[in-house]
Amino acid sequence: MALSHTLKLTLKRGALVAAANWPVAIIQAIADSLFKMLLLAPIVGGIFLVALVVGEDPGALMSLDWREQATTIVTSLLSKPVVLTAWVASLSVILVGGSLFIFLIKAGAVAVLVRGDRNAGPIEQPPLLPDVVAQASAFTVDDFIASSRALFPRYAQLGLTLLGVYVASGAAYFIVVSASRNAGEGWAIAGLLTVAFVVWITVVNLVYLLTQIVIAADDCAVMAALPRVWDFLHRERRSIAGVFLVVLALVVGATGASFVAAAALYVIAFVPLLGLPLVVPLQLLAWALRGIVFQYIGLSSIAAYVKLYREARASLVPGRVTEESVFTGPIRA
């Protein structure tokens, strides 16, 4: 079968499995929004710390972009090491605690999609009927909670390792870029290093996602999952690359559409009388829809990878569905 046809069916199945388990997209969108709101707490606290300790103008800080706010806060607090240490500690607590919460939610989400893919028949084949798609529905509150609780220690271990890789990679990137600038290298070298860094982080994220899938599908430990991920990447590299590129294109397109919608809402704000009363609820609605759409795209990609992994594992023992290697219910605690 041609790769394009196989890829089409894989993506279609992933989208249908994600749609059948639509509550997961809403749960993840809410969790992601809560995490982002938590990150605002140390930023706002840092602004008041700078205002009280250093004497900067809070209004001027609030008008900056959040990246510029963080940079200005750190720069201003460098003259007060104790206060800076307290602020970094608060930011670290929020970051680690929020990340653990995201890992908990992601554990239940991936487990639901693995069950949904296992329960569904050939839903990617026509005719596309509601009762056929409903076969992929595997979400229940009790199973979601049970799977989250059972998978959380392994997902937390994997996620904290990912954070460590982020920190090490970021530190190495800034050291190399700074060294190249000090050596008189041009901006072209810095650009190439930036591209290499983005590619590296993208590869790390893909391996991280596939490892989450393998842990949930095989109910195995992190270290046991890594060789299986490598074997999966080796066996299905073309299909995995195809799914990744299509999902990347969808994310880029959705991001562009969100920018266009934001610009349109900005124009509505200038409409006399009705502009300001309408723009706030429309912005909130657009923000909520944006979060759900991006979560749905991500869940569709996970379900597509789950399908590829299930087939790759089944092909190791021809003619046999390996129940012991495919997640079949709430994972054992």
Secondary structure, 3 states (H helix, E strand, C coil): CCHHHHHHHHHHHHHHHHHHCHHHHHHHHHHHHHHHHHHHHHHHHHHHHHHHHHCCCHHHHHCCCHHHHHHHHHHHHCCCHHHHHHHHHHHHHHHHHHHHHHHHHHHHHHHHHHHHHHHCCCCCCCCCCHHHHHHHCCCCHHHHHHHHHHHHHHHHHHHHHHHHHHHHHHHHHHHHHHHHHHCCCCHHHHHHHHHHHHHHHHHHHHHHHHHHHHHHHHCCCHHHHHHHHHHHHHHCHHHHHHHHHHHHHHHHHHHHHHHHHHHHHHHHCCCCCCHHHHHHHHHHHHHHHHHHHHHHHHHHHHHHHHHHHHHHHHCCCCCCCCHHHCCCCCCCC
